[in-house]
Amino acid sequence: MAKTRKPRTRIPKDQRRNLRFWAEGAREDILQPHLDGYSRARDVGWVAEREYLQRVCNEFHARVSWRLPDHEEPVLGPFDPEAVIEEEELDAEEERRQRERIELLNARIRRWFIYRISRRHRQTAGLDPRKDPFALLLSQLSGLSVPPKARQAYQQFMRESHAEKIAPVVVERWAAARADNDPETVGRKEPKAGFRARIAREVFAALPQSEKDAIAKRAKDEAAEAKLQYEKALKAPPPNTPEARQACLDRLSDFMAPILRGIYDATGCQSTLLVGGPMPKYGGDLRTLHVAYGRNKTAGAVHFPQWNRERFNTNVLKFMTEYLQTVYTPADCANAALPTDLLQAKYTMPNDDLDSNSSDEEDDDDNTDASDDSLGAPPVKKQRRTKPRTAATGPPLPKSTTAGTAKRKRPAAVQLPSSPEPSRQLSPEPSRQLSPEPSRQLPPEPSRQPSRQPSRQPSPEPPHPTHTTMETPVGVITFLDPTAGIPYDELTDQQQRDRNVLRNKVFGEMFRKDLHDKFGGGPDDVSPPAPPKAAKPKTNRVAKPRRSQRISTTLTAEPQEDDMDVDGGPQSPPASASEPHTPVPDDDMEVDTIVDGSPGDTQIGPNYDFNEELDEEDDDGIGLDGEEGADAVNHQGDSRDGPTSISTTPIDTPEAHPSGSEPPECPTKAPQWFVHAREQLIMVNLGPHFHAALTAWTRLELACKFQTPGHSLLTTSRPDIVTKWIVGARGQKQPAKPAAMQPDWRVKDDNGRWTITEEYGGEWDDKLLHWGPNGLLSVVAGLYFWGCGIVNQPGLHDDWESAVLDVCWILEGLASFHEQFKRR
């Protein structure tokens, strides 16, 4: 039991050596009621503080005589601020003593207020910005990140001397390992990071001790310097440059989304953040942006700005812009604009007459008041070039979807437009390349036609490469790269990420085209949809939309308008501007209880009707609180971006096929993500075994009511069993199926294969209790892509069929388990 502390006995006031607690007692009763008022007056300014302090001192001196010693308690009577105070008749000496005493007491009263206000607002963590939660919160808006810890000595050695001392040894060792068929080299053209690090440790260990100590010291010094700069940035005021302010505006939505969510969780009230002022990336024009959290309960489930866009634009945004015109002067707007230098114009607006090939530049009917709200001059439209400046080299460039990914230097002879031009507009086509030297004058070209004999025209410098060629599992690919010609190791982390994104985009397009050419299954190959099945008659009630059909997923949701709106201009906000994505907790899910029937009485046969099962669920579904399922849902807790309750008719045939030669029918009320997944999985007919697995998966999703939970399938060893199937789709043999995805009670036979029995030997654990688009669908998709890869190789069918039977056995057991659980 905690020890209680005894109250400390106060020393009598006449025996104290200092003036601590001088106002304790009746004097404090006079001052305490004025503490809040004095604090507010102090926040207003020194004039308000002086006036309020004068009123408090007048009351104090009216109720406490100036002749009374500090250790004596006054007898307080009622105070009347309208009463007239009679002046005392004092001689000169007494007047001097009275004046000095009153000045002393007034100073004490002011210090008493200031001390208690500072105690109330004390922030002890503010002395150390790393422990100040407010400073750390603001650092997220300004983009500051905690510096990494000091590197180890060999890591510093790799960073400093990789090309000179480590890379040659790595190349030599890797060639030797490949010649010896080392398992670490199988299927790889380049060594892994662990291989390079192991060699770096060996080379580092052979260095003299003095050199190793010097490298370790440099690593510590760099970490200490990074930490010092980070702490200085935390203590320093935020920078006021246009670049820094625009970067903060870009992070504002992600910064405010969890705060607005917290406001809703704590108060239950929805909130909308409205920000306005000169926006740097719009040339300093007065614009507004807003972030809203929460949706209404209409059928569209929209946010406050989307509820009535016309009224919001007129009554809120335009009114806000008119107010901003009284706050900022044209000079303030001009100073807030980003520099017009194309090398620094990362955020400048694109010219309206240029084709940017970007999804960010689509016209938005909801933001049409740019010309009315802007103080700056309208942008000068630039005449589009009809003839290429230089010959085009390389394949056609992909459409740009990222602002600021390509930067080119403009020659000095080219006239700059009056309006800022974005860097992302400089290279939409390979024929619009400019000279890399900004000070070099272009030679006169009357016809502006590319030369057919470039070798006859001497060039002082070789052309700057614009494309990068890389080897991938599907072959050699070439793609537009702003950093072309620079080795990968010399790029910054951000440049490496940008190059990887560009590579993956081209790789994905080639992969999808390759699948279409190999297996078909395009839009023209799909049979027309069958007529919808007649709905079952309902009696005295209308089925309300199910919870599983109201939860949207980022995989299949139709895009809605973002909540991060910028008036009068193209929008390119982060996806999380409207509402932070939060997994829906299990207790918000709807639980259906089937009253009729007993566990295990559902039989999946040739004539099993998935649509009939869905209709029965709609009749008997109840919510957690005893209400109907549709009424027991917390709409505000949903993190949805679009409707998913689209009714879909079967794609191929309305009935299941007993022979298994055709896939099972699609449930009529299946959500859109299920319909899209099924369409992909039936493009190629892989036979009855795969169709049986597809039927078992359909049973599982149907028993789980097509819900989209916040959890997903275990990702242990996922690159071997799922990623290679989905991304590569070229598997020629069965990957090693991880034991982590098998139930603990399952055993293998003498041949090392998992046993398939008539009964299941235990309970299903959490490793396989995953449904929805992030669940066991990935395993079924992996089987599909594997089967497509060996469709013309009969010798490899046995392993695939064995894996299909194994997965089908597990899916049927899980489906039966969920069907029984649903009827409890």
N, C-alpha and C positions, 0 to 999 in steps of 0.2 A: 504494500500500500504506500502511495506517495506521501512523503512527509509534508505536512502543512507548515507554511511559514508564518511565524507569529508577527503580528503588526508591530512596526517599530514605533517606540514612544517618541513623540515630538519633544524637542527641547523648547522650553518657554521662549517667547519672542524676545523678552528683555535680556536673555542670557545667550542669545545667538551672536556669533562673530561676523555674520554676513547678513545680507538682505534677502536670502532665499525664502520663498513662501511669505514674503512680506504682506501679500494681499490675502492670505488665507483667512477665511472667516467671513465677516460681514462685507469687507471690501470686495472680496471675490464674488459675493452675491450681486454686487452692483455691476461688475465688469463682465461676468460670464454670459449674460443674455446678449451682449453686444458683440460677441466673438465672430459669429457668422456675418453680421452686417459689416463689421470692420474688414473682414476678409474680402467680401464682395467689393467694398469701396476701394480697397487696395489694388484689386485687379483692374478697376476702371482707370485709375490714375492718381497722381499725387494730389491733385486738387480735391477730388472726391475723398481721398483719405484724410486730408487736413480738415475738411469740413465735418466729416463724421467723427474724427477724433475730438474736435472742439465740442461737439454736442455731448460726447461721453464724458469729457473732463468737466463740463459745466454741471452735469448731473452728479458726478462724483463729489465735487467741491460743495454743491448745494446740500448734500446729505452727510458729508464728513467734514468736520471743521479742520481748517489748516493748522490749528493749534494742537490738535490731538496727536500724541506721540504714536509711533508705529506699533508699539507693543500693546496698546490699549484698543479694545474692541469698541467701535462706535455703536450707538443705538440708532437703528435705521427707522425713520418715520416714512410716511407716505410721501411720494414725490409728485409734484404738480409742475409740469414744464411751463405752464402759463403764469405761475405765481411770480410776483415781483420780489426780488431779493433786496433787502435793505443793506446799504453799505455801512461798514463799520467806520467809526471815527478813530483813526490811527494817526500817530505822529509819524515823522519821517523815518525813524529807525524801525518802527513796527511795520510801516509800509514796505521798507526794504526787505525785512525778514519774511513778510507775507509773499512778496513777489518771488524771492528765492525759493521759498518752500513750495509754492504752486508750480514753479518751473521744474523743480525736482520731481514732484509727484506726477506732473504731465509726462516727463521723460520716462518715469517708471511705468506708467500706464501704457505708453507706446511700446516699450520693450516687452511688457507682459503680453500684449497682443501678438507681437511679431514672433516671440518665442513659441507660443502655442500654435500659431499658424504653421510655422516651420516644422514643429513636431507632428502636426496633423498630416502634412504633405511630404514628410521625410521619405527619401528614397536612398536607403543605405547602399543598395546595389549600384546606384549611379556612379559611385566612385570608381568602380571597375566595369567598363562597358561590356566586357564579356559575360558578366553576371546580371546585367541590366536587361530584363525581358523586353522593355520597350525599345532599347537600342537594337537588340537582336531582331525584333519584329520589323523595325524600319530597315534593317540591313537587307531583308528579303526584297523590299521594294526597290532599293537602290542597286541590287544585284551583287552585293558583297557575299562572299562565301568564305567559310572557315578554311584557312590554308592547310594543306596536308602536312602530316607529320614529317619529321626529317627522314630522308632516305637512308637506307643502310649503305655501308661503304661500297659494297660491290654494285649496288644500284646506281650510286653516283658515278662509279667507274663506267658502267654501261652507258649512262647518259652522256658522259664527256668523251669517251674513247671507243664508242661502239664501231664506227666505220673504220678506224685505223687498226685497232688491236683485237677486236672481238669478231667482227663480221668475217674476215678471212678464215679464222679458225672454224667458225660455224659452217661456212660453205664446205670446207674440207671434211669436217666430221659428218656433215649431212650426206655428202656424196659417198663417203665410205659406208655409212649406215644403210643407204639405199642399195649399194652394191651387195651388202651382206643380207639384204631382205629383212632388215630389222622390223619387228612388228610396229614400232613407233612411226615408221615411214609409210606404212600401207595406206594407200588412198590419199596421200598428201604430197603436194609439190613443194611446200615450204615448211620449215620446222615450226613447232609450237613455241610459245613463250617459255615454257618450262625447259625445253631443250636449249634454247639460247641462254637462259639464266644459269643453267647448270654449267655450261661452258664458260660463262662470264665468271662464275665463282672460281673455277679452276685457274683461269688466267689471272684473276685478281689475287689468288693465293700465292702465285709465283712472283708477285711484285716484291720489291724491297719493303721492309717494314716502315721506313721513313716515308715512302711514297704512299703506302696504304694509310698511314696516319694523316698525311696531308689531305688525301681524298675524303677521309672521314670528317676532318675538320671543315672542309669546304661544304660538305653536306649539312653539318650542323649550322654553319654560318648562314647558308641560304635559307634554311628553315627559320632561323631566328630573325632574319631580315624580313621574310614573308610575314611572320607573326607580328613584327613591329609595324609593318605597313598596314596590316589588317587592323591592329588596335588604333593606329592613327586615323584610319578611315572611319572607324566607329565613333571616335571622339570628335572628328571634324564635322562641321555642318555639311549638309548635302550640297553637292555642286549645283550651280545654277546655269550651267552651259546648256544650250539647246539640245545637244546630243544626250547629255545625262537626263534632262527632263523628259525627252521623248522615250528614252529607255525605261524610265519609271512609268510613264503612261502605258507602255506596252505590257508592263508587268502588273498593272493595276488590277486587272480582272482576276488573275490568279491569286493576287495578294488579298483582295477583298472577299473572294468567294467563301473561304472558310469563316471569315468574320461575320458575314451576313447569315451564313448557316448557323453560327453560334447565337446570333441575335434571335433568330427564329426559334431555336431550341430552348433558349432561356426565357423568352417572352411570349412565344407563340404568335408573334406579329411579323408580317412580311415587311421587307425593307427594300428600298431602291436607292442606290448611290448615284447622284448626278454631279458630274464634274464638267466644268466649262472654263474656257480661257483660250489664249493663243496657242494653237497646236503647232509645234515645230515642224512636223513632217508635212503640214499643209501650208507651208510658207508663212506661218504666223497668223493665219486666219482664225477668227473666233469660231470655235466649234465646241460641241458638247459631246460627251459620251456618258453612258449610264450602265450600271450593273444592277440587275434585279434578281432577287431570290424569291421563290414561291410561285405557285400556280393556283389558278382558280378551279372551281369544280364544274366548269362547263364541259361540253363534250370535247372541245379542243384542248382543254387544260393548258391555257396560255398564261404568260406572265403579265404583269401590269402594263408594261409598254406595248405589248402585243394585243391587249384586250380591245383597244380602239386606237389604232395607229394614227389615224388622222387627227383625232383630238389630242393625243399625246404630243404629236409633232407641233401642233398649233398652240395649245394651251400651256404646254410645259417647255418643250425644247426651244420654240421660237421666242417665248416670253423670257426664258433664261438668256438667250442670245441678245435680246434687246437690253436686258440688265447688264450683260457683260460689256456692251458698248459704252456704258457709263463708267465702267471700271478701268478699262484699258484704253490707252491712247494709240493712235497709229504708230507712234514711235515705239511703244512697248511691243506691239505686234511685229514690227519690223525686226526688233532686237531678238525676239523669240524664235525667228525663223532659222532653220538649219542653213549652213553655208551652201552656196550655189556651186562650189567646186565639185565636179563630178566624182572626184576621188573620195570625197567625204559625204556625198549625198546618199546615204544609205536609206533614209526615210522620206526622201522628197517624193512629191506626188507625180505620177506618170502623166505624160501629155495625153490629152483626150484623143488626139488624132493618130496616135501610135497604136498598133496592134501588139499588145503585150503577150498574147497567148497565155494569159494567166486567169485562173478562176477568181482572183481577187478583184478583177476589173469589171465584173458584171454590173450592169445597171441595177440599182435598187430603188424601186418605186417608193419605198418608205422614207427615203432620205432625199427629198427633193427641194429642200430649202437652203441649199448651200449658197446660191447666189444672193438670197435675201439676207442671210445672216453673216456673210463674209464682209469684212472691211477692206480687204486687199483687192487689187485690181484683178480682173479675170485673166486666166492664163492665156498666153499667146500661143495659138496653135501653130505647129510646125508643119511645113509641107513635107509630105511623105516622099521618100526617095523612090524613083521608079527604076533606076538603073543601079546595079550593084557596083560597089567601089572596087572590090577585089574579087578574084575568082573564088568560088566556093570549093572547099576541100572537105572531104569526109562525108559521112552519111548525113541525112537530114537530122536536124536537132530536135530533141523532144520538147514539148511545150513546157515552158517555165511555170512552176507553181510556187516558187520561193522567192520572196523579194530580196534583192541585194545579193544574189548568188554569183553574179558576174560583174566585174569591174574592169573597164577599159579606159585608157587615157586618151583624151581627145586632143587632136593637134591644135596648135595655137591659131592656125589659119581658119579654123571653122568658127563661125559666128555662134555664140551661145544664145539660147532663147532667154527671154526675160523671165519666164517662170522656171522654177526648179525642175530638173528632169531626173527621174530615178535611175539608179545604176542598173536596175534589172531590165531596163528598156534598151540597153546598149547592144545586146547580142541576141535578139530574137531569131535571127537568121544567120547562117554562116557567111552569107554574102555581104554582111554589113560590118565586117571587121574594120577597125581603124588602126592606124599606125601606133606602135607602142611608145613612140617618142613624142611627148607633148609639144616639144619645141621645134620639131621638124616640119618644114613646109611641104605640103603635098605637091607633087608635080602636076602641071596642067593636063587635064584630060578632057578634051573637047567633047568626045563622044561618050565618055564615061563607060566604055565597054571593057571588060576584062581582056587582058592580053592573051592571045592564043599561043604565043611563044614567050613564056616568061623567062626562058634562058637567055634571050637576046637583050633583055632589059636588066642591066646590072643593078643589084640591090645592095645597099651598104650593109644591111643586116638581114639575117634569115628571118622569115615570118615567124611570129610567135605562135606556138602550137595552141590549138583550141580544143582538141579532143584527146582523150586518154584511151588507150587500148589495154584491156586486161583479159586474162584467161579465167573462165568460170567452168563449172561442171557441164554446162550446155555448149561450150565452145568459146571462141574469142569474141568479145563484144567491144564496141567502140561507142563512146558517149561524150557529149559536150561537158567540158570540165573547165571552170574558171582558173583552176590551178594546174592546167596541163603543162607538162614539161618539168614540173618540180617533183623530185623523188618523194615517195610516200613518207619516208622517215623524217624528211625536212619540213613537213607540213605541221601546222599547229593542230591541237586536238579538235578545234571546231572545223578546220579545213579538212581534216581526215574524215570527220563525221559527214560533212557535206559531200565529199567524194563518194563515200560509201552509199549515201542516200541516192545519188545520181546513178551509181552502178546498179543498185538494187531495182530502181525503177525500170531501167532498160532490160535488166535480167528478168524481171517479172513479165514484161511485155513479150519477150522472146519465149518464155516458158508457156504462157497462155496460148500463144500462137502455135507453138510446137504441139501442145496437147490437142488443139483444135484440128491441126493438119493430120495428126496421127490417129485420133479416135473419132473425129467428127463431133457431133453434139452441139452444133451451133444453134442459133435461134430457128433456122429453117428446118433443122433435123428433128425438132420436137413435134410430136403428133399434136393435133388440135385438142384442146381440153374437152373432156367428156361432159355431157350435160349434168348439171348438179342434181344430186339425189333429193328426192322429195323429203321435206322436213317432217318430223313426227308431230302430230297434233298435240298442242299444249292445252291444258285445262285450267282456266281462271288465273293464269299467271304468265308473265313474260320473262324469259330467262335473261337475267342481267349479265353484263360482260364479266368474264371471269378474271380473277386476279392475275392468273398466268398470261392472259391476253392483254392486260393493261401495263405490264412491266416491259419497258423498252430495253433494248440492248444496243450497244454501240456497233454490234455486228450487222444488224438488219434494220435498224430504225430508219425511217425516212427523215431526211434532213429538214430541220425547222430553222427558222430565222434565229440567228444568234442574238443573245441579250446584250452583247457588247457592241452597241451601235455608236457610230460616229456620224454626226449630221453631215449630209451633203457630200459624201465622198465614198469611195470604195471601202468596203469593210474587210479587214483581215484579222479578226480578233482570235485569241486562243479559244479552243473548244470549250474550256471550262468557264467562259465568261458568264453564261446564263445561270448555271447551277452546278455546283461541284458534284462530281460523280461519287456517290456513296453507296456501297452495297446495301441492299435492303435487308435488314435483320430478319432472322427466322420468325420472330414473334410478330412481324408485320404480314407474314404470309397467311393465306387463307387455307384452312384445313377442312377438307370435305369428308363427311361421314356417310357411308352408304348403309342404309338401314336394312334393306332387303338383301337376302343371300347370306352365304357363309363363306369363310375364308377358303380360297382355293377352288371355288366353283366355276371360275371363268376358264373357258377352254378356247384356245386360239386354234381354229381349224380353217379349212378351206373357205367356209362361208362366214368367217368372223367379221363383224361389222364394226369398224372403229368408230364410225359416226354415231351408231346407236349408243356406244359406251359414253361418248361425249354428251349426248342428250340426257342420259341418266344422271350424269354428274351435275348437270345444270339444274336438274329438278331437286336434287337432294343436298346440294352444297350449302353449308352453313359456315359462319365466321367464327373466329375465336371467342367472341363475346356473346355467342348465341344468336347474333343477328344474321341476316342473309349475307352471303359472301360479298356481294357488291357493296353493301353498306358498311362492312367491317374493315374497309381499306382506308388507310391514311394516305390520301392523295398527295399531301405535301411531302411525305417521306419518299415518294418515288423519284428516282433519278432517271427520267425518261426524256428522250429527245424526239420521239415520233410515235405514231400509232403502230401497233403490231397486231391488232386484232382483226386482220383482214381474212375474210372467209375465202377459202380456196377450194375449188373442185378438184377431183382426182386428175392427174396429168395424163395417164395412159388408159387405164381401164377402171371402170367403177367397182369391180369386184376383185377379190383375191383369187389366185389361180391355184387349184389343188396340185397341179404338176410342178409348180415352182418355176416354170419356164419364164414367167413374167413377174415383175416386182409386185409387192402388195399395194393395195390402193392407199391413197393419201387421205387421212381424215379430213372431213370437210371443214371443220373448225380449227384446223391446225394453224398456228401463227406463221408469220411470213418467214422467220428464220428456218423453221422446219421445212417449209415448202421449198425454199432455195436449196437447202442441204439435200433434200430428197431428189430434186431435179439433177443435181450434180452426180449423185450416187447411182442414178439409173441411166446415165448417158450410154454406158457400155453394158451390155447384158453379160454378166459374169456367171450366170448359171444358178441352179436351185440352191446350192449351198450358201452362196452369198445372199440370195433373196431370203433364205431362212434367217440369216443373221440380221438382215434389214427388217424383217418382220418382228424379230425379238426386240430390236432397238425401238421400233415404233411402239410396241407394247410398253416398253419401259418409259418412254416419254409420255405416252398416254396416261399411264398410271400415275406419273408425276405431274399431270395436268399441264404439260408443256411449260413449266415454270423456268425462270431464269435466276437461279440462286446466286449469292455472292461468292460462293466457293467454286473451285475448279479442280480438275483432275490432277493427280500427283504428277509433278514434272521431273521426277527422278529419272535419269537416263532418257529424258524425252527426245534429245536430238537423234537417238538411235531408232526409236520406235515410231515417232510421229513426224518430226521435222523433216527427216530425209524423205519420208513418204510424201508429205504435203508439198514441200518446197522443191525437191528434186523430181519426184514422181518417176524415177528411173531405176528403182530397185530391181535387181535381177536375182536376189536371193533373200532368204528370210533374215532380217536382223535379229540379234539376240534379244528375246523378249525378257524384260527385267523381272526378276522374282518379286520386286517391290510391288508390282501391280497384281500379284496373285493373292488370294485369301490365305491366311496363315494355316488353315486346316487342310489345304490341298497338297497332295503328294504326287510324286512322279512314279512311273512304272520302271521296269527293268531296262527299257530302252532309253530312259531319260526323258520321256514325254509326259506331259501332265495328264493325269487320269481323267477320263470322262465316264461318270457313273450315272445310274438312274436317279439317285438321291444325292442331295447336297449334304456334306458332312459337317456343317457348322453354320454359325451366323455370319452375315456379311458385315465386314468392318467398314470404317470410314474411308478406306483407300479407294473403294469402288462405288461408294454411294454418291455419285456425281452425275447430274443430268443437265440438260439444257445445252446451249451452243458451246459451252466451255467444258462439257463433260465427256462422256464416252463416245460422242460423235467423232472426236478426233481419232479414236481407235478404228471405228468403222470406216472413216475416210482413209485411214492408212491402209486397211485391207483393200479398199477399192483401187487406190493408186498402185499398190503392189500388183494386184491382179491385172490392171491395165498394162503394166510394164512387162508382163510375161504372157500376154494373151496369145502371142504367136510362138511360144516356146513350150510345147507340151511336156518336155522333160522336167520343167520346174513347177508343174502344177501340183504335184503331191505335197510339197512343203506348204504351198499356199492354201490348199484345201484343208490340210491339218490345222493350220492357224485359224482358218475361218470356222471350222468346227469347234475349236477351243473357245474362240470369242463368242460364237453363237451359244455355246453351253453356258458361259458366264452370263450373257445378256438374258437368256431365258430364265436363269435362276434369279437374277436381279428383278426382272419384270414380275415374276411370280411373287417375290418378296414384297414389292411395292403394291401389287394388287391386293395381297392379303392385308398389308398394313392399312390400305385405304378403307377396307371394310370393317376394321376393328372399331 
